[in-house]
Every structure is written in C-alpha cells, then in structure tokens.
Amino acid sequence: MTHIMKMALAASMLAGIGTAAPAFAADNAMKVCGAKYQAAKTAKTLPAGQTWSQFLAQCRASLPKPAAVTVPAKPVVAAKPAVVTKPAPTRVAVAKPPKTPGQPSPAQAAMYARERQCGAQYRAAKAAGKVPAGQTWPQYWSACNKRMK
C-alpha cells in the first residue's frame, strides 16, 4: 500500500471513531439511567407520576458530560511529482451530408418505403384470408421487413 493510501485509511478510521464516540456515550447513558430507573422502581422510590422520559431527562442531566472528541487535523501531503502525459490522439472528422430539418435520412426513407409496401401486402393478404390465424400486424411487419431488406 502506498504511503498516501495508508494515511487516508488512518484518517477515515479516526473519523469513524470520532462519530462512534457520541453514540457510545448515549448508549452508555441509557444503560446507566435504565439501571437506576429499574432500581428506583423496585425500591418504590420514584416520585409519584414520574414517567421514564422524565426520569431519563433528569438522569442524563446529572451524568458527567463526556469529553469532547477531537479529530486531528488532516496531515499535509507532499505534492506529487509532475506526471508527463502523452498528447491526445487527433481525430479525423468525417464529413456528413447536410441534413435538412424535418427530412428523414436515406435509411429512414428506405424503412418507411418498406413499411408501406408491407402494409399494402398485409391488407391484401388479410382481405384474401391468407394471413395465418392469430398473426398481428407487428408480427407480419417484422417478418416482411426481414424479407425486404
């Protein structure tokens, strides 16, 4: 592992510890206050009508505050040495024929012509009863388009 990656891993681990400490402290307060609440409840020393929420708020206030977690400053990383890069390959532009807005390309025009021819054949075959039972226009068009290409 490179030195930089080790430093980054260490920093992320310290950051994770910094965020886990408050959760641990809150969990610890819940355990301590829960034990005190159960003991007071068993000994019947709870004030009349006091709920768990009220007891927890008082108990947390009486507990010592956890020490603030400090996250160390990010270490200064030395500048990377300059990397020599190769020039990007040049691309040759291929001239495309100008396209008129709203006009189909030659491939689209050929497809539209095949669709019209297949449509005429489908209507004729359907009128003559030669279309197989259950065959729909999309199925007929797919087969006809393959034949015409």
C-alpha positions, 0 to 999 in steps of 0.5 A: 500500500502506498504511503498516501493510501495508508494515511487516508485509511488512518484518517477515515478510521479516526473519523469513524471513531470520532462519530462512534464516540457520541453514540457510545456515550448515549448508549452508555447513558441509557444503560446507566439511567435504565439501571437506576430507573429499574432500581428506583422502581423496585425500591418504590422510590420514584416520585409519584407520576414520574414517567421514564422520559422524565426520569431519563431527562433528569438522569442524563442531566446529572451524568458527567458530560463526556469529553469532547472528541477531537479529530486531528487535523488532516496531515499535509501531503507532499505534492506529487511529482509532475506526471508527463502525459502523452498528447491526445490522439487527433481525430479525423472528422468525417464529413456528413451530408447536410441534413435538412430539418424535418427530412428523414435520412436515406435509411429512414426513407428506405424503412418507411418505403418498406413499411408501406409496401408491407402494409399494402401486402398485409391488407391484401393478404388479410382481405384474401384470408391468407394471413395465418390465424392469430398473426398481428400486424407487428408480427407480419411487419417484422417478418416482411421487413426481414424479407425486404431488406 
